[in-house]
Amino acid sequence: MALWPRSPLVASIFVGIIILGILSLRWQSAAWISHMRRQHAGADGKFYVDQPPVAWQEALQNFVVVLALSLVVAFLLRGQFGLTFWQLLMMAAGFTVFYRDTRFFGSAVTYIITATGIGIRLVPGHIDYRLFLPFKEISRIDRKEYSPSPDTDLFARTRAATDGLLLVPKDPKGFTTRIDKLFIVPRDIDKFVEQLPYGYGKAV
């Protein structure tokens, strides 16, 4: 929409709003990590952060498809609504990438290990999940291949995750009223397991 107005001032305001929104998302992530450190680690406490990266190869493949479709739309609608071919192309491709960002970059996810438990923040779209699971509430953590199951929630960057860690609660009712078992996929599983208390992270 930033390219729709004829007025450069109005267009720059739209661009500024987009940039502000992106920066606010980054700030939210940094603020949550800082909060977790203050609440669960202190100045010298154990604090390990794992943030899985974007799968750029998959994101690029999806973007190429969107770009091809956007080219067709821009060609067919050029001159309509007072917009040029390039404006239509930028709007079609840009709107899709920003609105459906998780399809390109996956869900933003952060895992934190402290001396007392594991913090998890997952942003799969418009919902922001934030959990802290004390080790005293975790029965075991098994390293295994992910297998979809009604009693297991996947908190990972992408749904195509395979090798990861299954967190099993001590409470038969699950970790929360909505989450029973939890499967996570850290960026570096071996290093993540090394940070866990002795006995956790075994392969099954």
ABEGO torsion letter per residue (X at the ends): XAAABABAAAAAAAAAAAAAAAAAAAAAAAAAAAAAAAAAAEAABBBBBBBBBBBAAAAAAAAAAAAAAAAAAAAAABGBGGBBAAAAAAAAAAAAAAAAAAAAAEBBBBBBBBAAEBBBBBBAEABBBBBBBBAAABABBBBBBBBBBAABBBBBABAABBBBBBBBBABAAEABAABBBBBBBBABAAAAAAABBBGBGBBX
